């Protein structure tokens, strides 16, 4: 007697159990968020550990040593058209962005600067449409506008002064950062080049642009105390080398809009750090703004399936 085996049907995955792809995406988002979270501690570290009134020196010493250390490990230089691509990305991310950031910080109250900086998701959505052909959705635009409102409630005060040059500098810096995010996604990474190497290239270029500006404007650095050295080591290794490594990793693996929404954690972290370290108060409006910004950041991670597949393919 011949027995015919009945075909077995593979069990369908439980809808309550996330797929490995979903888990991987959560990990990518969490790792990328390390960057803006660490940037949110910059104000506290700068005011408590670093020498005063030396913003360009601080910027140069954040970028150049970190870049040289990474290149010392990888020992690889750009080739072909990556010489000019690295020059563009390094200047956008560091060489031009840092001076504009500090110029705005000196001319604007922190709340105004943070609110202007919160338009980054809107900038990236617009640039993604122009450069990558990714049409923004109403969901993403709404989440981006909500994020600006949330940050404004967190940090704006009734007596905040609006300086036109400061606002222009901050907006220009946001435009440069958004352009770097989108171009980094478009250009990707050269074959056989590690992400550590690519990060080191950009930091070194940015530091080489910043160093002569710092010496010309602020002069040679004075003696540094042990406290200053601790601050520079933290900013260089954690707030720059590690932060930009995971930031560039996120640009590779996520949709540009998703990366930009994570930048909202920067002012959120600054608010928490100011409360815990500097003893700054928290009003009900600030707490409401924090929750709104958090909701906008989370909402910004939900991309339409077709758009996510197009960007990540």
C-alpha positions in Angstrom: 0.0 0.0 0.0 1.3 3.4 -1.0 1.0 6.1 1.5 0.9 9.6 0.0 2.3 12.2 2.4 0.1 15.2 2.9 1.9 18.4 2.2 2.6 20.4 5.3 1.9 24.1 5.4 4.6 26.3 7.0 3.2 28.1 10.0 2.5 31.7 9.5 4.4 34.1 11.7 2.6 35.4 14.7 1.4 38.9 14.1 2.4 39.9 17.6 6.1 39.0 17.0 8.1 41.6 15.1 10.1 40.4 12.1 13.8 40.4 12.1 13.7 43.3 9.7 11.6 45.3 12.1 13.9 44.5 15.0 16.9 45.5 12.8 15.2 48.8 12.0 14.6 49.5 15.7 18.2 48.8 16.4 19.3 51.2 13.6 17.1 53.9 14.9 18.3 53.5 18.5 22.0 53.5 17.5 21.5 56.6 15.3 19.8 58.4 18.1 23.0 58.2 20.1 24.4 61.0 18.0 21.9 63.8 18.7 21.5 62.6 22.3 25.3 63.1 22.8 25.1 66.5 21.0 22.4 67.5 23.5 25.0 67.3 26.2 27.4 69.7 24.4 26.1 72.8 26.1 26.6 71.4 29.6 30.0 70.0 28.8 31.1 73.3 27.2 29.9 75.5 30.1 31.2 73.3 32.8 34.4 71.8 31.5 35.8 73.8 28.5 37.6 77.2 28.4 35.2 80.1 27.8 34.8 82.2 24.6 36.7 79.8 22.4 34.0 78.3 20.2 36.1 77.9 17.0 38.9 76.3 19.0 36.5 73.9 20.5 35.0 73.1 17.1 38.5 72.4 15.6 39.6 70.3 18.6 36.4 68.3 18.3 36.9 67.4 14.7 40.6 67.3 13.7 42.0 65.0 16.5 39.0 62.6 16.2 39.5 62.4 12.4 43.3 61.8 12.7 42.8 59.1 15.3 40.3 57.2 13.1 42.6 57.6 10.0 45.5 56.3 12.1 43.6 53.1 12.6 42.4 52.7 9.0 45.4 54.1 7.1 43.5 54.6 3.9 43.1 57.8 1.8 40.3 58.6 -0.6 40.6 57.7 -4.3 39.1 59.0 -7.5 36.1 61.3 -7.2 35.9 60.6 -3.4 38.5 63.3 -2.9 36.0 66.0 -3.8 33.0 64.2 -2.3 34.7 63.9 1.1 35.8 67.5 0.8 32.1 68.5 0.2 30.7 66.3 3.0 33.4 67.2 5.5 32.9 70.9 4.9 29.1 70.7 5.1 29.1 68.6 8.3 32.0 70.3 10.1 34.0 73.0 8.3 31.1 75.3 7.5 28.4 74.0 9.9 30.3 74.4 13.2 31.2 78.1 12.7 27.7 78.9 11.7 26.4 77.0 14.7 28.6 79.0 17.1 27.9 82.3 15.4 24.2 81.7 15.9 24.7 80.6 19.5 26.4 83.9 20.3 23.6 86.0 18.6 20.5 84.1 19.6 19.0 82.8 22.8 19.3 79.1 23.1 15.6 78.6 22.7 15.4 80.5 19.4 18.4 78.6 18.0 16.9 75.3 19.0 13.6 76.1 17.5 15.2 77.2 14.2 17.3 74.0 14.2 14.1 71.9 14.6 13.2 72.7 11.0 15.8 70.1 9.9 13.2 67.4 9.1 11.3 69.9 6.8 14.6 70.8 5.1 15.5 67.1 4.6 12.0 66.3 3.3 12.4 69.1 0.7 15.9 68.1 -0.3 14.9 64.5 -0.6 12.2 65.5 -3.0 14.7 67.5 -5.1 17.7 65.3 -5.0 16.4 61.8 -4.4 12.9 62.1 -6.0 11.2 61.1 -2.8 7.8 62.8 -2.5 7.1 63.8 1.1 3.9 62.5 2.6 1.4 64.6 4.6 2.2 62.4 7.6 5.9 63.3 7.5 5.2 67.0 6.9 2.7 67.1 9.7 5.1 65.3 12.1 7.9 67.8 11.1 5.7 70.8 11.8 4.6 69.3 15.1 8.3 68.8 16.0 9.0 72.5 15.6 6.0 73.3 17.8 7.1 70.9 20.5 10.7 72.3 20.5 9.4 75.8 20.6 7.3 75.1 23.7 10.3 73.4 25.3 12.8 76.2 24.9 11.2 79.5 23.8 10.6 82.2 26.3 8.4 85.3 26.1 11.4 87.6 26.2 13.4 85.7 23.5 15.2 88.2 21.2 15.2 87.6 17.4 18.5 88.6 15.8 18.1 88.4 11.9 21.8 87.5 11.4 21.7 84.8 14.0 18.5 83.3 12.5 20.1 83.4 9.0 23.2 81.7 10.3 21.2 79.0 12.1 19.0 78.4 9.0 22.1 78.2 6.8 23.7 75.7 9.1 20.5 73.6 9.1 20.4 73.7 5.3 24.1 72.6 5.2 23.4 69.7 7.6 20.3 68.6 5.7 22.2 68.7 2.4 24.9 66.5 3.9 22.3 64.0 5.1 20.8 63.7 1.6 24.1 63.7 -0.3 25.4 61.1 2.1 22.5 58.9 1.2 22.8 59.6 -2.5 26.5 58.9 -2.7 26.6 56.0 -0.3 30.1 54.7 0.6 32.8 53.5 -1.8 33.3 49.8 -2.2 35.7 48.3 0.3 35.9 51.4 2.5 34.7 51.0 6.1 32.4 53.4 7.8 35.2 54.2 10.3 37.4 55.3 7.3 34.6 57.5 5.8 34.0 59.1 9.2 37.7 59.8 9.6 38.0 61.4 6.2 35.1 63.8 6.8 36.3 64.8 10.4 39.8 65.4 9.1 38.7 67.6 6.3 36.4 69.5 8.5 39.1 70.0 11.1 41.6 71.2 8.5 39.0 73.8 7.4 38.3 74.9 11.0 41.9 75.0 12.4 43.2 78.0 10.4 39.9 79.9 11.1 40.2 79.3 14.8 43.8 80.5 14.9 43.0 83.6 12.8 40.0 84.6 14.8 40.8 83.5 18.3 44.6 83.1 18.3 46.7 80.3 19.7 45.1 78.3 22.4 46.1 79.1 26.0 47.2 76.4 28.6 44.5 73.8 29.1 43.6 72.5 32.6 42.9 68.9 33.4 39.2 69.7 33.4 39.5 71.2 29.9 41.3 68.0 28.7 38.5 65.8 30.1 35.9 68.0 28.3 37.8 67.8 25.0 38.3 64.1 25.2 34.5 63.6 25.9 33.5 65.9 23.0 36.1 64.4 20.6 35.6 60.7 21.3 31.9 60.5 22.4 30.3 63.7 21.0 32.1 63.6 17.7 33.9 60.4 16.6 31.3 57.9 18.0 28.4 60.3 17.4 29.2 60.9 13.8 30.0 57.2 13.2 26.5 56.1 14.2 25.0 59.2 12.5 26.6 58.3 9.2 25.6 54.6 9.8 22.1 55.7 10.2 22.2 57.7 6.9 23.2 54.5 5.2 20.5 52.3 6.7 17.5 54.6 7.2 15.4 56.9 5.1 16.9 60.5 5.3 13.7 61.8 6.8 13.9 59.2 9.6 17.4 60.3 10.4 16.5 64.0 10.5 13.6 63.4 12.9 16.0 61.9 15.4 17.7 65.3 15.6 14.8 66.4 17.8 16.3 64.4 20.6 19.1 67.0 20.7 17.1 69.8 22.4 15.2 67.2 24.4 18.5 65.9 25.9 19.7 69.5 26.5 16.5 70.2 28.5 17.0 67.1 30.6 20.7 67.8 31.1 20.0 71.4 32.1 17.5 70.1 34.7 19.7 67.3 36.1 23.1 68.9 36.0 22.5 72.7 36.0 19.5 72.7 38.2 17.3 74.5 35.7 13.6 74.4 36.3 10.9 72.8 34.2 7.6 74.4 33.5 4.4 72.6 32.6 4.7 74.1 29.1 8.2 72.7 28.7 7.0 69.3 29.7 4.2 69.5 27.2 6.6 70.6 24.5 8.9 67.7 25.4 6.0 65.2 25.0 4.9 66.8 21.7 8.5 66.7 20.3 8.9 63.1 21.5 5.7 62.2 19.7 6.8 63.9 16.5 10.1 62.1 16.6 8.4 58.7 17.0 5.9 59.6 14.3 8.7 60.6 11.9 10.0 57.0 12.1 6.9 55.6 10.4 7.5 55.9 6.7 5.2 54.6 3.9 6.4 51.1 2.9 7.0 52.2 -0.7 9.1 55.2 0.2 11.2 53.2 2.7 11.8 50.5 0.1 12.8 53.1 -2.5 15.3 54.8 -0.3 16.8 51.6 1.2 17.1 49.6 -2.0 
